[in-house]
């Protein structure tokens, strides 16, 4: 008699999409925390104004 493979371990691993979302959320969260201390000149180097950076931080993580 053959046993049924245990798939509970495989199903408990996050999918690549969830990992990507988690990574984006962490990056935006970190950026939002550091935003008050980032100089406007540094933001300009990235081509962002302070308002654009704030908007970027408020976007949902699934809308990268």
PDB file of N, H, CA, C and O in Angstrom:
ATOM      1  N   UNK A   1       0.840  -1.170   0.000  1.00  0.00           N
ATOM      2  CA  UNK A   1       0.000   0.000   0.000  1.00  0.00           C
ATOM      3  C   UNK A   1       0.890   1.240   0.000  1.00  0.00           C
ATOM      4  O   UNK A   1       1.802   1.354   0.819  1.00  0.00           O
ATOM      5  N   UNK A   2       0.626   2.163  -0.914  1.00  0.00           N
ATOM      6  H   UNK A   2      -0.114   2.071  -1.579  1.00  0.00           H
ATOM      7  CA  UNK A   2       1.431   3.381  -1.004  1.00  0.00           C
ATOM      8  C   UNK A   2       0.869   4.446  -0.072  1.00  0.00           C
ATOM      9  O   UNK A   2      -0.343   4.564   0.108  1.00  0.00           O
ATOM     10  N   UNK A   3       1.761   5.202   0.504  1.00  0.00           N
ATOM     11  H   UNK A   3       2.745   5.106   0.359  1.00  0.00           H
ATOM     12  CA  UNK A   3       1.308   6.293   1.367  1.00  0.00           C
ATOM     13  C   UNK A   3       1.181   7.577   0.543  1.00  0.00           C
ATOM     14  O   UNK A   3       1.851   7.754  -0.474  1.00  0.00           O
ATOM     15  N   UNK A   4       0.329   8.435   0.997  1.00  0.00           N
ATOM     16  H   UNK A   4      -0.216   8.291   1.823  1.00  0.00           H
ATOM     17  CA  UNK A   4       0.120   9.722   0.337  1.00  0.00           C
ATOM     18  C   UNK A   4       1.226  10.667   0.799  1.00  0.00           C
ATOM     19  O   UNK A   4       1.475  10.771   2.000  1.00  0.00           O
ATOM     20  N   UNK A   5       1.891  11.355  -0.120  1.00  0.00           N
ATOM     21  H   UNK A   5       1.689  11.271  -1.096  1.00  0.00           H
ATOM     22  CA  UNK A   5       2.965  12.259   0.289  1.00  0.00           C
ATOM     23  C   UNK A   5       2.436  13.399   1.155  1.00  0.00           C
ATOM     24  O   UNK A   5       1.343  13.921   0.936  1.00  0.00           O
ATOM     25  N   UNK A   6       3.234  13.761   2.129  1.00  0.00           N
ATOM     26  H   UNK A   6       4.123  13.337   2.307  1.00  0.00           H
ATOM     27  CA  UNK A   6       2.864  14.858   3.027  1.00  0.00           C
ATOM     28  C   UNK A   6       3.193  16.179   2.345  1.00  0.00           C
ATOM     29  O   UNK A   6       4.365  16.506   2.158  1.00  0.00           O
ATOM     30  N   UNK A   7       2.184  16.930   1.977  1.00  0.00           N
ATOM     31  H   UNK A   7       1.232  16.664   2.128  1.00  0.00           H
ATOM     32  CA  UNK A   7       2.386  18.199   1.284  1.00  0.00           C
ATOM     33  C   UNK A   7       2.221  19.393   2.214  1.00  0.00           C
ATOM     34  O   UNK A   7       2.364  20.533   1.771  1.00  0.00           O
ATOM     35  N   UNK A   8       1.932  19.172   3.456  1.00  0.00           N
ATOM     36  H   UNK A   8       1.816  18.247   3.816  1.00  0.00           H
ATOM     37  CA  UNK A   8       1.700  20.295   4.362  1.00  0.00           C
ATOM     38  C   UNK A   8       2.941  21.161   4.505  1.00  0.00           C
ATOM     39  O   UNK A   8       2.828  22.380   4.633  1.00  0.00           O
ATOM     40  N   UNK A   9       4.129  20.554   4.486  1.00  0.00           N
ATOM     41  H   UNK A   9       4.222  19.564   4.382  1.00  0.00           H
ATOM     42  CA  UNK A   9       5.363  21.327   4.608  1.00  0.00           C
ATOM     43  C   UNK A   9       5.572  22.205   3.374  1.00  0.00           C
ATOM     44  O   UNK A   9       5.934  23.375   3.503  1.00  0.00           O
ATOM     45  N   UNK A  10       5.351  21.660   2.200  1.00  0.00           N
ATOM     46  H   UNK A  10       5.058  20.710   2.095  1.00  0.00           H
ATOM     47  CA  UNK A  10       5.547  22.420   0.964  1.00  0.00           C
ATOM     48  C   UNK A  10       4.543  23.556   0.850  1.00  0.00           C
ATOM     49  O   UNK A  10       4.883  24.634   0.361  1.00  0.00           O
ATOM     50  N   UNK A  11       3.324  23.334   1.289  1.00  0.00           N
ATOM     51  H   UNK A  11       3.047  22.459   1.686  1.00  0.00           H
ATOM     52  CA  UNK A  11       2.296  24.358   1.181  1.00  0.00           C
ATOM     53  C   UNK A  11       2.494  25.476   2.188  1.00  0.00           C
ATOM     54  O   UNK A  11       1.942  26.562   2.015  1.00  0.00           O
ATOM     55  N   UNK A  12       3.266  25.237   3.230  1.00  0.00           N
ATOM     56  H   UNK A  12       3.715  24.354   3.371  1.00  0.00           H
ATOM     57  CA  UNK A  12       3.461  26.266   4.242  1.00  0.00           C
ATOM     58  C   UNK A  12       4.522  27.285   3.839  1.00  0.00           C
ATOM     59  O   UNK A  12       4.651  28.320   4.493  1.00  0.00           O
ATOM     60  N   UNK A  13       5.279  27.018   2.784  1.00  0.00           N
ATOM     61  H   UNK A  13       5.174  26.177   2.254  1.00  0.00           H
ATOM     62  CA  UNK A  13       6.301  27.960   2.337  1.00  0.00           C
ATOM     63  C   UNK A  13       5.648  29.098   1.563  1.00  0.00           C
ATOM     64  O   UNK A  13       4.720  28.871   0.786  1.00  0.00           O
ATOM     65  N   UNK A  14       6.133  30.334   1.772  1.00  0.00           N
ATOM     66  H   UNK A  14       6.886  30.518   2.403  1.00  0.00           H
ATOM     67  CA  UNK A  14       5.563  31.464   1.027  1.00  0.00           C
ATOM     68  C   UNK A  14       5.857  31.343  -0.462  1.00  0.00           C
ATOM     69  O   UNK A  14       6.909  30.849  -0.867  1.00  0.00           O
ATOM     70  N   UNK A  15       4.936  31.791  -1.240  1.00  0.00           N
ATOM     71  H   UNK A  15       4.082  32.193  -0.911  1.00  0.00           H
ATOM     72  CA  UNK A  15       5.148  31.770  -2.681  1.00  0.00           C
ATOM     73  C   UNK A  15       6.099  32.900  -3.060  1.00  0.00           C
ATOM     74  O   UNK A  15       6.276  33.843  -2.288  1.00  0.00           O
ATOM     75  N   UNK A  16       6.702  32.817  -4.221  1.00  0.00           N
ATOM     76  H   UNK A  16       6.558  32.051  -4.848  1.00  0.00           H
ATOM     77  CA  UNK A  16       7.598  33.901  -4.649  1.00  0.00           C
ATOM     78  C   UNK A  16       6.905  35.264  -4.686  1.00  0.00           C
ATOM     79  O   UNK A  16       7.522  36.282  -4.372  1.00  0.00           O
ATOM     80  N   UNK A  17       5.631  35.289  -5.067  1.00  0.00           N
ATOM     81  H   UNK A  17       5.130  34.463  -5.323  1.00  0.00           H
ATOM     82  CA  UNK A  17       4.904  36.556  -5.111  1.00  0.00           C
ATOM     83  C   UNK A  17       4.761  37.152  -3.719  1.00  0.00           C
ATOM     84  O   UNK A  17       4.936  38.358  -3.544  1.00  0.00           O
ATOM     85  N   UNK A  18       4.448  36.330  -2.732  1.00  0.00           N
ATOM     86  H   UNK A  18       4.306  35.350  -2.874  1.00  0.00           H
ATOM     87  CA  UNK A  18       4.338  36.834  -1.365  1.00  0.00           C
ATOM     88  C   UNK A  18       5.682  37.349  -0.857  1.00  0.00           C
ATOM     89  O   UNK A  18       5.741  38.353  -0.147  1.00  0.00           O
ATOM     90  N   UNK A  19       6.738  36.668  -1.217  1.00  0.00           N
ATOM     91  H   UNK A  19       6.690  35.852  -1.793  1.00  0.00           H
ATOM     92  CA  UNK A  19       8.074  37.137  -0.817  1.00  0.00           C
ATOM     93  C   UNK A  19       8.375  38.494  -1.438  1.00  0.00           C
ATOM     94  O   UNK A  19       8.922  39.378  -0.780  1.00  0.00           O
ATOM     95  N   UNK A  20       8.016  38.653  -2.701  1.00  0.00           N
ATOM     96  H   UNK A  20       7.571  37.935  -3.236  1.00  0.00           H
ATOM     97  CA  UNK A  20       8.238  39.925  -3.379  1.00  0.00           C
ATOM     98  C   UNK A  20       7.441  41.034  -2.707  1.00  0.00           C
ATOM     99  O   UNK A  20       7.971  42.120  -2.475  1.00  0.00           O
ATOM    100  N   UNK A  21       6.166  40.774  -2.390  1.00  0.00           N
ATOM    101  H   UNK A  21       5.735  39.891  -2.579  1.00  0.00           H
ATOM    102  CA  UNK A  21       5.339  41.776  -1.695  1.00  0.00           C
ATOM    103  C   UNK A  21       5.922  42.135  -0.340  1.00  0.00           C
ATOM    104  O   UNK A  21       5.976  43.306   0.034  1.00  0.00           O
ATOM    105  N   UNK A  22       6.354  41.126   0.388  1.00  0.00           N
ATOM    106  H   UNK A  22       6.310  40.174   0.085  1.00  0.00           H
ATOM    107  CA  UNK A  22       6.943  41.363   1.709  1.00  0.00           C
ATOM    108  C   UNK A  22       8.196  42.234   1.579  1.00  0.00           C
ATOM    109  O   UNK A  22       8.404  43.160   2.363  1.00  0.00           O
ATOM    110  N   UNK A  23       9.020  41.928   0.586  1.00  0.00           N
ATOM    111  H   UNK A  23       8.851  41.176  -0.051  1.00  0.00           H
ATOM    112  CA  UNK A  23      10.242  42.707   0.373  1.00  0.00           C
ATOM    113  C   UNK A  23       9.899  44.151   0.038  1.00  0.00           C
ATOM    114  O   UNK A  23      10.515  45.068   0.581  1.00  0.00           O
ATOM    115  N   UNK A  24       8.936  44.374  -0.839  1.00  0.00           N
ATOM    116  H   UNK A  24       8.436  43.629  -1.281  1.00  0.00           H
ATOM    117  CA  UNK A  24       8.530  45.735  -1.207  1.00  0.00           C
ATOM    118  C   UNK A  24       7.987  46.486   0.004  1.00  0.00           C
ATOM    119  O   UNK A  24       8.315  47.653   0.214  1.00  0.00           O
ATOM    120  N   UNK A  25       7.157  45.817   0.799  1.00  0.00           N
ATOM    121  H   UNK A  25       6.890  44.868   0.628  1.00  0.00           H
ATOM    122  CA  UNK A  25       6.595  46.469   1.979  1.00  0.00           C
ATOM    123  C   UNK A  25       7.703  46.887   2.935  1.00  0.00           C
ATOM    124  O   UNK A  25       7.698  48.005   3.450  1.00  0.00           O
ATOM    125  N   UNK A  26       8.658  45.980   3.172  1.00  0.00           N
ATOM    126  H   UNK A  26       8.662  45.071   2.753  1.00  0.00           H
ATOM    127  CA  UNK A  26       9.763  46.304   4.090  1.00  0.00           C
ATOM    128  C   UNK A  26      10.573  47.480   3.575  1.00  0.00           C
ATOM    129  O   UNK A  26      10.925  48.368   4.352  1.00  0.00           O
ATOM    130  N   UNK A  27      10.879  47.509   2.278  1.00  0.00           N
ATOM    131  H   UNK A  27      10.593  46.787   1.647  1.00  0.00           H
ATOM    132  CA  UNK A  27      11.653  48.608   1.701  1.00  0.00           C
ATOM    133  C   UNK A  27      10.913  49.930   1.832  1.00  0.00           C
ATOM    134  O   UNK A  27      11.507  50.940   2.209  1.00  0.00           O
ATOM    135  N   UNK A  28       9.629  49.932   1.525  1.00  0.00           N
ATOM    136  H   UNK A  28       9.146  49.112   1.219  1.00  0.00           H
ATOM    137  CA  UNK A  28       8.849  51.171   1.635  1.00  0.00           C
ATOM    138  C   UNK A  28       8.691  51.608   3.081  1.00  0.00           C
ATOM    139  O   UNK A  28       8.747  52.799   3.386  1.00  0.00           O
ATOM    140  N   UNK A  29       8.495  50.654   3.961  1.00  0.00           N
ATOM    141  H   UNK A  29       8.449  49.686   3.713  1.00  0.00           H
ATOM    142  CA  UNK A  29       8.358  50.982   5.379  1.00  0.00           C
ATOM    143  C   UNK A  29       9.649  51.613   5.899  1.00  0.00           C
ATOM    144  O   UNK A  29       9.609  52.619   6.608  1.00  0.00           O
ATOM    145  N   UNK A  30      10.774  51.033   5.553  1.00  0.00           N
ATOM    146  H   UNK A  30      10.806  50.216   4.977  1.00  0.00           H
ATOM    147  CA  UNK A  30      12.077  51.567   5.969  1.00  0.00           C
ATOM    148  C   UNK A  30      12.291  52.962   5.379  1.00  0.00           C
ATOM    149  O   UNK A  30      12.741  53.873   6.073  1.00  0.00           O
ATOM    150  N   UNK A  31      11.966  53.121   4.097  1.00  0.00           N
ATOM    151  H   UNK A  31      11.600  52.381   3.533  1.00  0.00           H
ATOM    152  CA  UNK A  31      12.120  54.415   3.438  1.00  0.00           C
ATOM    153  C   UNK A  31      11.225  55.463   4.095  1.00  0.00           C
ATOM    154  O   UNK A  31      11.648  56.601   4.301  1.00  0.00           O
ATOM    155  N   UNK A  32       9.990  55.082   4.424  1.00  0.00           N
ATOM    156  H   UNK A  32       9.647  54.158   4.257  1.00  0.00           H
ATOM    157  CA  UNK A  32       9.063  56.021   5.060  1.00  0.00           C
ATOM    158  C   UNK A  32       9.573  56.451   6.433  1.00  0.00           C
ATOM    159  O   UNK A  32       9.419  57.611   6.816  1.00  0.00           O
ATOM    160  N   UNK A  33      10.177  55.525   7.174  1.00  0.00           N
ATOM    161  H   UNK A  33      10.301  54.583   6.863  1.00  0.00           H
ATOM    162  CA  UNK A  33      10.734  55.870   8.487  1.00  0.00           C
ATOM    163  C   UNK A  33      11.913  56.828   8.356  1.00  0.00           C
ATOM    164  O   UNK A  33      12.087  57.716   9.191  1.00  0.00           O
ATOM    165  N   UNK A  34      12.720  56.655   7.318  1.00  0.00           N
ATOM    166  H   UNK A  34      12.579  55.934   6.640  1.00  0.00           H
ATOM    167  CA  UNK A  34      13.922  57.468   7.139  1.00  0.00           C
ATOM    168  C   UNK A  34      13.658  58.770   6.387  1.00  0.00           C
ATOM    169  O   UNK A  34      14.511  59.658   6.381  1.00  0.00           O
ATOM    170  N   UNK A  35      12.501  58.898   5.759  1.00  0.00           N
ATOM    171  H   UNK A  35      11.808  58.177   5.764  1.00  0.00           H
ATOM    172  CA  UNK A  35      12.198  60.051   4.917  1.00  0.00           C
ATOM    173  C   UNK A  35      12.381  61.401   5.616  1.00  0.00           C
ATOM    174  O   UNK A  35      12.936  62.311   5.001  1.00  0.00           O
ATOM    175  N   UNK A  36      11.949  61.579   6.859  1.00  0.00           N
ATOM    176  H   UNK A  36      11.498  60.840   7.359  1.00  0.00           H
ATOM    177  CA  UNK A  36      12.129  62.896   7.489  1.00  0.00           C
ATOM    178  C   UNK A  36      13.591  63.337   7.596  1.00  0.00           C
ATOM    179  O   UNK A  36      13.864  64.534   7.683  1.00  0.00           O
ATOM    180  N   UNK A  37      14.518  62.406   7.590  1.00  0.00           N
ATOM    181  H   UNK A  37      14.297  61.434   7.519  1.00  0.00           H
ATOM    182  CA  UNK A  37      15.935  62.749   7.756  1.00  0.00           C
ATOM    183  C   UNK A  37      16.707  62.771   6.443  1.00  0.00           C
ATOM    184  O   UNK A  37      17.897  63.085   6.429  1.00  0.00           O
ATOM    185  N   UNK A  38      16.048  62.443   5.352  1.00  0.00           N
ATOM    186  H   UNK A  38      15.081  62.188   5.363  1.00  0.00           H
ATOM    187  CA  UNK A  38      16.722  62.454   4.052  1.00  0.00           C
ATOM    188  C   UNK A  38      16.691  63.880   3.501  1.00  0.00           C
ATOM    189  O   UNK A  38      15.628  64.496   3.419  1.00  0.00           O
ATOM    190  N   UNK A  39      17.847  64.393   3.129  1.00  0.00           N
ATOM    191  H   UNK A  39      18.710  63.892   3.196  1.00  0.00           H
ATOM    192  CA  UNK A  39      17.943  65.757   2.599  1.00  0.00           C
ATOM    193  C   UNK A  39      17.264  65.843   1.233  1.00  0.00           C
ATOM    194  O   UNK A  39      17.246  64.881   0.465  1.00  0.00           O
ATOM    195  N   UNK A  40      16.709  67.014   0.955  1.00  0.00           N
ATOM    196  H   UNK A  40      16.724  67.795   1.579  1.00  0.00           H
ATOM    197  CA  UNK A  40      16.059  67.232  -0.337  1.00  0.00           C
ATOM    198  C   UNK A  40      17.029  67.012  -1.496  1.00  0.00           C
ATOM    199  O   UNK A  40      16.629  66.554  -2.566  1.00  0.00           O
ATOM    200  N   UNK A  41      18.298  67.337  -1.282  1.00  0.00           N
ATOM    201  H   UNK A  41      18.622  67.709  -0.412  1.00  0.00           H
ATOM    202  CA  UNK A  41      19.302  67.148  -2.326  1.00  0.00           C
ATOM    203  C   UNK A  41      19.482  65.663  -2.658  1.00  0.00           C
ATOM    204  O   UNK A  41      19.664  65.297  -3.819  1.00  0.00           O
ATOM    205  N   UNK A  42      19.429  64.825  -1.642  1.00  0.00           N
ATOM    206  H   UNK A  42      19.281  65.122  -0.699  1.00  0.00           H
ATOM    207  CA  UNK A  42      19.565  63.380  -1.860  1.00  0.00           C
ATOM    208  C   UNK A  42      18.356  62.855  -2.626  1.00  0.00           C
ATOM    209  O   UNK A  42      18.500  62.050  -3.547  1.00  0.00           O
ATOM    210  N   UNK A  43      17.170  63.310  -2.246  1.00  0.00           N
ATOM    211  H   UNK A  43      17.053  63.963  -1.499  1.00  0.00           H
ATOM    212  CA  UNK A  43      15.968  62.905  -2.981  1.00  0.00           C
ATOM    213  C   UNK A  43      16.056  63.362  -4.436  1.00  0.00           C
ATOM    214  O   UNK A  43      15.660  62.634  -5.346  1.00  0.00           O
ATOM    215  N   UNK A  44      16.576  64.565  -4.648  1.00  0.00           N
ATOM    216  H   UNK A  44      16.898  65.156  -3.909  1.00  0.00           H
ATOM    217  CA  UNK A  44      16.726  65.086  -6.012  1.00  0.00           C
ATOM    218  C   UNK A  44      17.689  64.220  -6.820  1.00  0.00           C
ATOM    219  O   UNK A  44      17.506  64.046  -8.025  1.00  0.00           O
ATOM    220  N   UNK A  45      18.712  63.677  -6.165  1.00  0.00           N
ATOM    221  H   UNK A  45      18.862  63.819  -5.187  1.00  0.00           H
ATOM    222  CA  UNK A  45      19.637  62.774  -6.860  1.00  0.00           C
ATOM    223  C   UNK A  45      18.904  61.552  -7.414  1.00  0.00           C
ATOM    224  O   UNK A  45      19.299  60.996  -8.439  1.00  0.00           O
ATOM    225  N   UNK A  46      17.842  61.139  -6.733  1.00  0.00           N
ATOM    226  H   UNK A  46      17.521  61.590  -5.900  1.00  0.00           H
ATOM    227  CA  UNK A  46      17.027  59.999  -7.182  1.00  0.00           C
ATOM    228  C   UNK A  46      15.885  60.447  -8.089  1.00  0.00           C
ATOM    229  O   UNK A  46      15.088  59.630  -8.548  1.00  0.00           O
ATOM    230  N   UNK A  47      15.815  61.754  -8.343  1.00  0.00           N
ATOM    231  H   UNK A  47      16.462  62.418  -7.971  1.00  0.00           H
ATOM    232  CA  UNK A  47      14.778  62.275  -9.221  1.00  0.00           C
ATOM    233  C   UNK A  47      13.430  62.406  -8.539  1.00  0.00           C
ATOM    234  O   UNK A  47      12.392  62.353  -9.199  1.00  0.00           O
ATOM    235  N   UNK A  48      13.434  62.578  -7.215  1.00  0.00           N
ATOM    236  H   UNK A  48      14.277  62.621  -6.679  1.00  0.00           H
ATOM    237  CA  UNK A  48      12.193  62.677  -6.451  1.00  0.00           C
ATOM    238  C   UNK A  48      12.115  63.999  -5.701  1.00  0.00           C
ATOM    239  O   UNK A  48      13.120  64.514  -5.212  1.00  0.00           O
ATOM    240  N   UNK A  49      10.912  64.535  -5.622  1.00  0.00           N
ATOM    241  H   UNK A  49      10.095  64.116  -6.019  1.00  0.00           H
ATOM    242  CA  UNK A  49      10.663  65.633  -4.692  1.00  0.00           C
ATOM    243  C   UNK A  49      10.193  65.006  -3.385  1.00  0.00           C
ATOM    244  O   UNK A  49       9.883  63.815  -3.338  1.00  0.00           O
ATOM    245  N   UNK A  50      10.141  65.797  -2.337  1.00  0.00           N
ATOM    246  H   UNK A  50      10.393  66.764  -2.374  1.00  0.00           H
ATOM    247  CA  UNK A  50       9.690  65.269  -1.049  1.00  0.00           C
ATOM    248  C   UNK A  50       8.240  64.777  -1.152  1.00  0.00           C
ATOM    249  O   UNK A  50       7.902  63.734  -0.592  1.00  0.00           O
ATOM    250  N   UNK A  51       7.392  65.514  -1.858  1.00  0.00           N
ATOM    251  H   UNK A  51       7.667  66.361  -2.313  1.00  0.00           H
ATOM    252  CA  UNK A  51       5.989  65.092  -2.014  1.00  0.00           C
ATOM    253  C   UNK A  51       5.877  63.783  -2.796  1.00  0.00           C
ATOM    254  O   UNK A  51       5.064  62.924  -2.455  1.00  0.00           O
ATOM    255  N   UNK A  52       6.685  63.630  -3.838  1.00  0.00           N
ATOM    256  H   UNK A  52       7.346  64.328  -4.116  1.00  0.00           H
ATOM    257  CA  UNK A  52       6.675  62.378  -4.602  1.00  0.00           C
ATOM    258  C   UNK A  52       7.134  61.210  -3.735  1.00  0.00           C
ATOM    259  O   UNK A  52       6.583  60.113  -3.820  1.00  0.00           O
ATOM    260  N   UNK A  53       8.137  61.446  -2.907  1.00  0.00           N
ATOM    261  H   UNK A  53       8.585  62.338  -2.837  1.00  0.00           H
ATOM    262  CA  UNK A  53       8.627  60.393  -2.015  1.00  0.00           C
ATOM    263  C   UNK A  53       7.551  60.003  -1.006  1.00  0.00           C
ATOM    264  O   UNK A  53       7.378  58.822  -0.705  1.00  0.00           O
ATOM    265  N   UNK A  54       6.830  60.992  -0.484  1.00  0.00           N
ATOM    266  H   UNK A  54       6.970  61.951  -0.728  1.00  0.00           H
ATOM    267  CA  UNK A  54       5.741  60.685   0.466  1.00  0.00           C
ATOM    268  C   UNK A  54       4.654  59.856  -0.211  1.00  0.00           C
ATOM    269  O   UNK A  54       4.151  58.886   0.357  1.00  0.00           O
ATOM    270  N   UNK A  55       4.298  60.256  -1.443  1.00  0.00           N
ATOM    271  H   UNK A  55       4.707  61.043  -1.904  1.00  0.00           H
ATOM    272  CA  UNK A  55       3.281  59.496  -2.182  1.00  0.00           C
ATOM    273  C   UNK A  55       3.733  58.064  -2.430  1.00  0.00           C
ATOM    274  O   UNK A  55       2.941  57.129  -2.318  1.00  0.00           O
ATOM    275  N   UNK A  56       5.001  57.896  -2.765  1.00  0.00           N
ATOM    276  H   UNK A  56       5.645  58.656  -2.856  1.00  0.00           H
ATOM    277  CA  UNK A  56       5.556  56.566  -2.991  1.00  0.00           C
ATOM    278  C   UNK A  56       5.449  55.715  -1.727  1.00  0.00           C
ATOM    279  O   UNK A  56       5.141  54.525  -1.801  1.00  0.00           O
ATOM    280  N   UNK A  57       5.699  56.315  -0.586  1.00  0.00           N
ATOM    281  H   UNK A  57       5.950  57.281  -0.526  1.00  0.00           H
ATOM    282  CA  UNK A  57       5.630  55.580   0.682  1.00  0.00           C
ATOM    283  C   UNK A  57       4.203  55.172   1.035  1.00  0.00           C
ATOM    284  O   UNK A  57       3.991  54.158   1.700  1.00  0.00           O
ATOM    285  N   UNK A  58       3.234  55.953   0.595  1.00  0.00           N
ATOM    286  H   UNK A  58       3.406  56.777   0.055  1.00  0.00           H
ATOM    287  CA  UNK A  58       1.837  55.655   0.938  1.00  0.00           C
ATOM    288  C   UNK A  58       1.186  54.649   0.005  1.00  0.00           C
ATOM    289  O   UNK A  58       0.104  54.140   0.294  1.00  0.00           O
ATOM    290  N   UNK A  59       1.839  54.360  -1.112  1.00  0.00           N
ATOM    291  H   UNK A  59       2.719  54.774  -1.348  1.00  0.00           H
ATOM    292  CA  UNK A  59       1.251  53.400  -2.054  1.00  0.00           C
ATOM    293  C   UNK A  59       1.202  52.011  -1.443  1.00  0.00           C
ATOM    294  O   UNK A  59       2.111  51.628  -0.706  1.00  0.00           O
ATOM    295  N   UNK A  60       0.161  51.256  -1.735  1.00  0.00           N
ATOM    296  H   UNK A  60      -0.577  51.567  -2.334  1.00  0.00           H
ATOM    297  CA  UNK A  60       0.107  49.870  -1.256  1.00  0.00           C
ATOM    298  C   UNK A  60       1.268  49.067  -1.825  1.00  0.00           C
ATOM    299  O   UNK A  60       1.707  49.309  -2.949  1.00  0.00           O
ATOM    300  N   UNK A  61       1.754  48.126  -1.058  1.00  0.00           N
ATOM    301  H   UNK A  61       1.397  47.929  -0.145  1.00  0.00           H
ATOM    302  CA  UNK A  61       2.940  47.375  -1.464  1.00  0.00           C
ATOM    303  C   UNK A  61       2.712  46.560  -2.728  1.00  0.00           C
ATOM    304  O   UNK A  61       3.674  46.224  -3.419  1.00  0.00           O
ATOM    305  N   UNK A  62       1.476  46.237  -3.044  1.00  0.00           N
ATOM    306  H   UNK A  62       0.695  46.510  -2.483  1.00  0.00           H
ATOM    307  CA  UNK A  62       1.217  45.431  -4.237  1.00  0.00           C
ATOM    308  C   UNK A  62       1.180  46.308  -5.495  1.00  0.00           C
ATOM    309  O   UNK A  62       1.029  45.792  -6.602  1.00  0.00           O
ATOM    310  N   UNK A  63       1.315  47.627  -5.332  1.00  0.00           N
ATOM    311  H   UNK A  63       1.437  48.046  -4.433  1.00  0.00           H
ATOM    312  CA  UNK A  63       1.355  48.534  -6.484  1.00  0.00           C
ATOM    313  C   UNK A  63       2.734  49.165  -6.596  1.00  0.00           C
ATOM    314  O   UNK A  63       2.898  50.365  -6.381  1.00  0.00           O
ATOM    315  N   UNK A  64       3.684  48.377  -6.921  1.00  0.00           N
ATOM    316  H   UNK A  64       3.550  47.401  -7.096  1.00  0.00           H
ATOM    317  CA  UNK A  64       5.081  48.847  -6.939  1.00  0.00           C
ATOM    318  C   UNK A  64       5.357  49.796  -8.061  1.00  0.00           C
ATOM    319  O   UNK A  64       6.482  50.273  -8.204  1.00  0.00           O
TER     320      UNK A  64
END
